Amino acid sequence: MNSKITLFIGILFLLAGVILKKTTDLVFLAVSLMVVGVSLKTWYIVGKAKSGAYKPGFELGLVAIGLLLLFTGIYFRGDLPPFHTSFLMGAGIAFKIAFVILFILKVKSLEKRRGTL
């Protein structure tokens, strides 16, 4: 089984969980789907790092900053104006997307150098 399938299934679970949480009252199922999705994505990244196909670098700082901003926005959702929390959460998501893009570029670059692309 192709390891990229793990990544894509993780993304699908995460998206399904977010959509389910926004459209229904099935919070437990939605959060469960999100946790499974994040776990599959993490498993993929750790697997790539263990195999040597990914060398962690500064982009891990991007995901850390993204998570910090995202969780800060979620934590202060009721205390700050909606614009501020939306900005924090949006910036957090943007940092996480930047991490994913840099991760993919780095893996492709390493695979190209090894001739496994």
NUKOL-854005 format. One record per atom (N, C-alpha, C, O): residue number from 1; residue in three letters; chain; y, x, z. Coordinates in pm, whole numbers, plus 50000, padded with zeros to 5 digits. Each point is the difference from the previous one (the first is absolute). Last residue first. Layout:
N
 seq type mol    py    px    pz
 NUM  ALA   A     Y     X     Z
...
END
This chain:
117
 seq type mol    py    px    pz
 117  LEU   A 50919 51181 49274
 117  LEU   A 50071 49875 49967
 117  LEU   A 49936 49928 49887
 117  LEU   A 50047 49893 49961
 116  THR   A 49857 50549 50254
 116  THR   A 49913 49886 50033
 116  THR   A 50065 49869 49967
 116  THR   A 49947 49895 50038
 115  GLY   A 50207 50593 49946
 115  GLY   A 49932 49951 49881
 115  GLY   A 49909 49883 50026
 115  GLY   A 49905 49977 49925
 114  ARG   A 50414 50284 50365
 114  ARG   A 49855 50028 50013
 114  ARG   A 49922 49956 49877
 114  ARG   A 49883 50037 49984
 113  ARG   A 50583 49884 50041
 113  ARG   A 49982 50145 50012
 113  ARG   A 49853 50037 50010
 113  ARG   A 49958 50105 49951
 112  LYS   A 50155 49439 50047
 112  LYS   A 50029 50057 49869
 112  LYS   A 49978 50152 50002
 112  LYS   A 49944 50056 49907
 111  GLU   A 50023 49703 50495
 111  GLU   A 49885 49971 49916
 111  GLU   A 50019 50063 49862
 111  GLU   A 49904 50049 49941
 110  LEU   A 50454 49978 50363
 110  LEU   A 49889 50085 50045
 110  LEU   A 49877 49978 49914
 110  LEU   A 49929 50096 49969
 109  SER   A 50440 49630 49942
 109  SER   A 50034 50138 49970
 109  SER   A 49887 50094 50040
 109  SER   A 49964 50090 49924
 108  LYS   A 50003 49454 50190
 108  LYS   A 49983 50020 49855
 108  LYS   A 50028 50145 49961
 108  LYS   A 49930 50056 49916
 107  VAL   A 50151 49823 50530
 107  VAL   A 49856 49997 49972
 107  VAL   A 49974 50024 49852
 107  VAL   A 49911 50076 49964
 106  LYS   A 50538 49886 50170
 106  LYS   A 49941 50122 50053
 106  LYS   A 49850 50007 49970
 106  LYS   A 49949 50105 49961
 105  LEU   A 50292 49503 49925
 105  LEU   A 50041 50112 49916
 105  LEU   A 49935 50131 50045
 105  LEU   A 49958 50082 49917
 104  ILE   A 49972 49536 50349
 104  ILE   A 49932 49986 49871
 104  ILE   A 50034 50117 49908
 104  ILE   A 49911 50057 49936
 103  PHE   A 50317 49922 50476
 103  PHE   A 49857 50023 50022
 103  PHE   A 49925 49997 49867
 103  PHE   A 49921 50090 49971
 102  LEU   A 50533 49790 50029
 102  LEU   A 49982 50145 50013
 102  LEU   A 49854 50036 50022
 102  LEU   A 49953 50102 49948
 101  ILE   A 50150 49441 50039
 101  ILE   A 50029 50060 49869
 101  ILE   A 49979 50151 50006
 101  ILE   A 49937 50058 49911
 100  VAL   A 50024 49704 50492
 100  VAL   A 49889 49968 49910
 100  VAL   A 50021 50065 49864
 100  VAL   A 49906 50055 49942
  99  PHE   A 50442 49985 50375
  99  PHE   A 49882 50077 50039
  99  PHE   A 49885 49975 49903
  99  PHE   A 49936 50095 49954
  98  ALA   A 50448 49645 49994
  98  ALA   A 50025 50138 49957
  98  ALA   A 49882 50089 50035
  98  ALA   A 49961 50086 49921
  97  ILE   A 50028 49480 50240
  97  ILE   A 49976 50001 49855
  97  ILE   A 50023 50139 49944
  97  ILE   A 49924 50046 49914
  96  LYS   A 50181 49887 50536
  96  LYS   A 49855 49995 49982
  96  LYS   A 49963 50000 49851
  96  LYS   A 49901 50063 49961
  95  PHE   A 50554 49916 50157
  95  PHE   A 49946 50131 50035
  95  PHE   A 49848 50004 49980
  95  PHE   A 49946 50101 49954
  94  ALA   A 50266 49485 49983
  94  ALA   A 50039 50093 49894
  94  ALA   A 49947 50142 50028
  94  ALA   A 49952 50067 49908
  93  ILE   A 49992 49601 50423
  93  ILE   A 49909 49977 49887
  93  ILE   A 50032 50095 49885
  93  ILE   A 49909 50050 49935
  92  GLY   A 50380 49961 50431
  92  GLY   A 49867 50047 50039
  92  GLY   A 49900 49984 49888
  92  GLY   A 49920 50090 49973
  91  ALA   A 50510 49730 49971
  91  ALA   A 50004 50146 49991
  91  ALA   A 49864 50059 50038
  91  ALA   A 49955 50097 49938
  90  GLY   A 50089 49442 50113
  90  GLY   A 50004 50036 49858
  90  GLY   A 50003 50151 49980
  90  GLY   A 49931 50053 49914
  89  MET   A 50099 49776 50525
  89  MET   A 49866 49979 49947
  89  MET   A 49994 50038 49852
  89  MET   A 49901 50058 49955
  88  LEU   A 50519 49967 50258
  88  LEU   A 49906 50094 50061
  88  LEU   A 49861 49987 49940
  88  LEU   A 49937 50100 49965
  87  PHE   A 50388 49587 49898
  87  PHE   A 50031 50134 49950
  87  PHE   A 49903 50103 50055
  87  PHE   A 49949 50084 49926
  86  SER   A 50023 49479 50234
  86  SER   A 49952 50006 49861
  86  SER   A 50025 50137 49940
  86  SER   A 49917 50053 49927
  85  THR   A 50255 49861 50499
  85  THR   A 49855 50015 50006
  85  THR   A 49940 50006 49860
  85  THR   A 49905 50074 49976
  84  HIS   A 50558 49856 50053
  84  HIS   A 49964 50130 50055
  84  HIS   A 49849 50021 50005
  84  HIS   A 49949 50106 49963
  83  PHE   A 50229 49474 49900
  83  PHE   A 50029 50104 49901
  83  PHE   A 49954 50137 50050
  83  PHE   A 49942 50078 49924
  82  PRO   A 50030 49538 50366
  82  PRO   A 49895 50009 49898
  82  PRO   A 50024 50110 49897
  82  PRO   A 49905 50064 49953
  81  PRO   A 50296 49997 50543
  81  PRO   A 50021 49906 49889
  81  PRO   A 49894 50020 49891
  81  PRO   A 49949 50111 49982
  80  LEU   A 49897 50021 50507
  80  LEU   A 50102 50044 49905
  80  LEU   A 50023 49893 49894
  80  LEU   A 49914 49914 49980
  79  ASP   A 49757 50018 50363
  79  ASP   A 50119 50047 50070
  79  ASP   A 50115 50041 49908
  79  ASP   A 50116 49992 50040
  78  GLY   A 49425 49857 49835
  78  GLY   A 50069 49892 50068
  78  GLY   A 50133 50040 50062
  78  GLY   A 50081 49913 50033
  77  ARG   A 49644 50413 49731
  77  ARG   A 50021 49884 49913
  77  ARG   A 50078 49888 50068
  77  ARG   A 50086 49939 49936
  76  PHE   A 49755 50531 50197
  76  PHE   A 50133 49944 50026
  76  PHE   A 50029 49874 49919
  76  PHE   A 50116 49958 49992
  75  TYR   A 49462 50271 49964
  75  TYR   A 50023 49991 50144
  75  TYR   A 50132 49930 50031
  75  TYR   A 50008 49917 50091
  74  ILE   A 49877 50183 49459
  74  ILE   A 49916 49892 50053
  74  ILE   A 50030 49979 50148
  74  ILE   A 50010 49886 50045
  73  GLY   A 50203 50473 49744
  73  GLY   A 50050 49873 49948
  73  GLY   A 49922 49882 50054
  73  GLY   A 50057 49896 50033
  72  THR   A 49788 50532 50071
  72  THR   A 50127 49976 50068
  72  THR   A 50060 49868 49956
  72  THR   A 50049 49923 50082
  71  PHE   A 49565 50228 49699
  71  PHE   A 49969 49947 50133
  71  PHE   A 50126 49977 50083
  71  PHE   A 50003 49908 50082
  70  LEU   A 50052 50284 49488
  70  LEU   A 49937 49869 49987
  70  LEU   A 49973 49938 50138
  70  LEU   A 50034 49884 50024
  69  LEU   A 50131 50561 49953
  69  LEU   A 50101 49902 49961
  69  LEU   A 49943 49859 49994
  69  LEU   A 50063 49904 50046
  68  LEU   A 49634 50445 50041
  68  LEU   A 50095 49989 50109
  68  LEU   A 50108 49897 49969
  68  LEU   A 50033 49917 50086
  67  LEU   A 49658 50193 49577
  67  LEU   A 49937 49919 50105
  67  LEU   A 50096 49981 50118
  67  LEU   A 50006 49891 50057
  66  GLY   A 50141 50391 49598
  66  GLY   A 49985 49863 49952
  66  GLY   A 49940 49909 50105
  66  GLY   A 50048 49889 50022
  65  ILE   A 49977 50574 50062
  65  ILE   A 50133 49939 50007
  65  ILE   A 49993 49853 49957
  65  ILE   A 50063 49914 50062
  64  ALA   A 49543 50328 49888
  64  ALA   A 50032 49987 50143
  64  ALA   A 50137 49935 50019
  64  ALA   A 50015 49911 50084
  63  VAL   A 49844 50192 49481
  63  VAL   A 49925 49886 50051
  63  VAL   A 50028 49980 50149
  63  VAL   A 50005 49886 50047
  62  LEU   A 50193 50486 49748
  62  LEU   A 50053 49876 49943
  62  LEU   A 49928 49878 50054
  62  LEU   A 50063 49900 50033
  61  GLY   A 49781 50529 50078
  61  GLY   A 50122 49968 50075
  61  GLY   A 50062 49871 49949
  61  GLY   A 50056 49922 50077
  60  LEU   A 49585 50263 49693
  60  LEU   A 49952 49933 50121
  60  LEU   A 50117 49965 50092
  60  LEU   A 49993 49903 50076
  59  GLU   A 50076 50352 49532
  59  GLU   A 49995 49856 49976
  59  GLU   A 49941 49923 50118
  59  GLU   A 50023 49880 50012
  58  PHE   A 50007 50608 49954
  58  PHE   A 50117 49932 50056
  58  PHE   A 49995 49849 49982
  58  PHE   A 50067 49927 50073
  57  GLY   A 49464 50280 49872
  57  GLY   A 50125 50074 50004
  57  GLY   A 50110 49915 50060
  57  GLY   A 49976 49917 50087
  56  PRO   A 49438 50132 49794
  56  PRO   A 50112 49934 50067
  56  PRO   A 50123 50091 50005
  56  PRO   A 49989 50121 50019
  55  LYS   A 49617 49870 49616
  55  LYS   A 50050 50093 50102
  55  LYS   A 50122 49935 50065
  55  LYS   A 50105 49990 49938
  54  TYR   A 49442 49843 49757
  54  TYR   A 50136 49973 50046
  54  TYR   A 50033 50099 50110
  54  TYR   A 49927 50015 50097
  53  ALA   A 49655 49996 49695
  53  ALA   A 50074 49943 49887
  53  ALA   A 50144 49969 50037
  53  ALA   A 50082 49971 49912
  52  GLY   A 49550 50192 50376
  52  GLY   A 50088 50102 49943
  52  GLY   A 50079 49950 49881
  52  GLY   A 50076 50076 49940
  51  SER   A 49614 49690 50373
  51  SER   A 49937 50056 49880
  51  SER   A 50084 50111 49937
  51  SER   A 49952 50071 49912
  50  LYS   A 50207 49689 50470
  50  LYS   A 49878 50073 50037
  50  LYS   A 49935 50066 49879
  50  LYS   A 49946 50110 50011
  49  ALA   A 50431 49611 49921
  49  ALA   A 50040 50122 50072
  49  ALA   A 49878 50083 50036
  49  ALA   A 50003 50123 49988
  48  LYS   A 49928 49457 49812
  48  LYS   A 50059 50092 49902
  48  LYS   A 50040 50131 50068
  48  LYS   A 49984 50107 49942
  47  GLY   A 49861 49550 50335
  47  GLY   A 49892 50050 49914
  47  GLY   A 50050 50100 49898
  47  GLY   A 49936 50102 49974
  46  VAL   A 50377 49672 50293
  46  VAL   A 49928 50099 50080
  46  VAL   A 49885 50060 49918
  46  VAL   A 49974 50120 50008
  45  ILE   A 50262 49528 49794
  45  ILE   A 50086 50117 50011
  45  ILE   A 49930 50111 50079
  45  ILE   A 50006 50117 49962
  44  TYR   A 49771 49467 49997
  44  TYR   A 50013 50064 49869
  44  TYR   A 50080 50130 50011
  44  TYR   A 49960 50103 49946
  43  TRP   A 50009 49625 50436
  43  TRP   A 49871 50062 49972
  43  TRP   A 50005 50076 49867
  43  TRP   A 49949 50111 49990
  42  THR   A 50419 49626 50125
  42  THR   A 49996 50121 50082
  42  THR   A 49870 50077 49975
  42  THR   A 50001 50122 49990
  41  LYS   A 50045 49460 49804
  41  LYS   A 50094 50096 49940
  41  LYS   A 49999 50131 50077
  41  LYS   A 50004 50108 49939
  40  LEU   A 49740 49541 50236
  40  LEU   A 49942 50049 49875
  40  LEU   A 50090 50102 49932
  40  LEU   A 49953 50100 49947
  39  SER   A 50211 49687 50442
  39  SER   A 49887 50088 50033
  39  SER   A 49936 50056 49874
  39  SER   A 49967 50119 49995
  38  VAL   A 50372 49558 49962
  38  VAL   A 50057 50128 50044
  38  VAL   A 49889 50099 50031
  38  VAL   A 50011 50119 49970
  37  GLY   A 49851 49446 49922
  37  GLY   A 50066 50064 49887
  37  GLY   A 50057 50135 50035
  37  GLY   A 49981 50097 49925
  36  VAL   A 49836 49636 50419
  36  VAL   A 49893 50050 49912
  36  VAL   A 50062 50073 49881
  36  VAL   A 49952 50107 49962
  35  VAL   A 50348 49679 50321
  35  VAL   A 49939 50115 50069
  35  VAL   A 49888 50060 49915
  35  VAL   A 49990 50122 49989
  34  MET   A 50215 49482 49856
  34  MET   A 50093 50113 49993
  34  MET   A 49941 50124 50065
  34  MET   A 50014 50110 49947
  33  LEU   A 49744 49487 50082
  33  LEU   A 50000 50051 49862
  33  LEU   A 50093 50121 49986
  33  LEU   A 49966 50097 49932
  32  SER   A 50034 49684 50481
  32  SER   A 49871 50066 49978
  32  SER   A 49992 50058 49859
  32  SER   A 49955 50113 49982
  31  VAL   A 50415 49622 50131
  31  VAL   A 50010 50132 50062
  31  VAL   A 49870 50077 49981
  31  VAL   A 50002 50122 49980
  30  ALA   A 49999 49437 49865
  30  ALA   A 50096 50079 49924
  30  ALA   A 50011 50142 50056
  30  ALA   A 49997 50098 49925
  29  LEU   A 49737 49586 50304
  29  LEU   A 49937 50040 49874
  29  LEU   A 50093 50090 49920
  29  LEU   A 49957 50099 49941
  28  PHE   A 50218 49718 50455
  28  PHE   A 49891 50093 50031
  28  PHE   A 49934 50050 49872
  28  PHE   A 49975 50120 49986
  27  VAL   A 50366 49547 49976
  27  VAL   A 50051 50132 50038
  27  VAL   A 49887 50099 50025
  27  VAL   A 50007 50114 49953
  26  LEU   A 50075 49416 49808
  26  LEU   A 49878 50075 50031
  26  LEU   A 50035 50145 50035
  26  LEU   A 49965 50093 49926
  25  ASP   A 50318 49528 49914
  25  ASP   A 50002 50026 50143
  25  ASP   A 49876 50078 50045
  25  ASP   A 49972 50009 50120
  24  THR   A 50283 50013 49377
  24  THR   A 49916 49914 50083
  24  THR   A 50021 50033 50148
  24  THR   A 50076 50090 50036
  23  THR   A 50156 50138 49598
  23  THR   A 49981 49866 49945
  23  THR   A 49919 49906 50088
  23  THR   A 49999 49879 49977
  22  LYS   A 50113 50597 50115
  22  LYS   A 50126 49935 49963
  22  LYS   A 49981 49853 49960
  22  LYS   A 50093 49921 50012
  21  LYS   A 49533 50357 50097
  21  LYS   A 50085 49988 50118
  21  LYS   A 50129 49925 49969
  21  LYS   A 50050 49924 50083
  20  LEU   A 49652 50176 49563
  20  LEU   A 49941 49901 50089
  20  LEU   A 50087 49978 50124
  20  LEU   A 50017 49887 50046
  19  ILE   A 50103 50456 49656
  19  ILE   A 50022 49869 49937
  19  ILE   A 49948 49889 50091
  19  ILE   A 50066 49898 50017
  18  VAL   A 49852 50544 50120
  18  VAL   A 50144 49971 50005
  18  VAL   A 50029 49862 49943
  18  VAL   A 50076 49924 50058
  17  GLY   A 49480 50232 49912
  17  GLY   A 50038 49974 50139
  17  GLY   A 50147 49964 50014
  17  GLY   A 50035 49908 50073
  16  ALA   A 49801 50227 49507
  16  ALA   A 49947 49867 50034
  16  ALA   A 50038 49964 50143
  16  ALA   A 50034 49885 50028
  15  LEU   A 50075 50547 49825
  15  LEU   A 50084 49899 49935
  15  LEU   A 49953 49858 50034
  15  LEU   A 50082 49912 50024
  14  LEU   A 49653 50443 50133
  14  LEU   A 50132 50004 50064
  14  LEU   A 50092 49894 49941
  14  LEU   A 50066 49927 50074
  13  PHE   A 49512 50134 49727
  13  PHE   A 49987 49940 50133
  13  PHE   A 50135 49994 50071
  13  PHE   A 50034 49899 50063
  12  LEU   A 49954 50325 49524
  12  LEU   A 49981 49856 49983
  12  LEU   A 49986 49927 50134
  12  LEU   A 50058 49893 50019
  11  ILE   A 49966 50579 49980
  11  ILE   A 50129 49943 49962
  11  ILE   A 49988 49849 49984
  11  ILE   A 50089 49926 50044
  10  GLY   A 49514 50307 50037
  10  GLY   A 50087 50005 50117
  10  GLY   A 50136 49939 49972
  10  GLY   A 50053 49926 50082
   9  ILE   A 49651 50127 49562
   9  ILE   A 49954 49891 50086
   9  ILE   A 50085 49995 50126
   9  ILE   A 50035 49892 50047
   8  PHE   A 50044 50466 49664
   8  PHE   A 50046 49873 49942
   8  PHE   A 49956 49879 50081
   8  PHE   A 50075 49903 50013
   7  LEU   A 49778 50533 50121
   7  LEU   A 50146 49989 50008
   7  LEU   A 50048 49865 49950
   7  LEU   A 50081 49935 50066
   6  THR   A 49464 50164 49885
   6  THR   A 50032 49985 50142
   6  THR   A 50150 49981 50019
   6  THR   A 50043 49914 50077
   5  ILE   A 49799 50195 49499
   5  ILE   A 49973 49859 50029
   5  ILE   A 50033 49971 50146
   5  ILE   A 50052 49893 50032
   4  LYS   A 49955 50547 49798
   4  LYS   A 50126 49928 49981
   4  LYS   A 49983 49851 50026
   4  LYS   A 50096 49930 50032
   3  SER   A 49534 50379 49972
   3  SER   A 50076 49996 50125
   3  SER   A 50133 49926 49986
   3  SER   A 50054 49951 50099
   2  ASN   A 49480 49951 49627
   2  ASN   A 50123 50076 49987
   2  ASN   A 50083 49987 50127
   2  ASN   A 50017 49890 50053
   1  MET   A 49443 50076 49918
   1  MET   A 50118 49915 50000
   1  MET   A 50123 50089 50000
   1  MET   A 50009 50096 50077
END
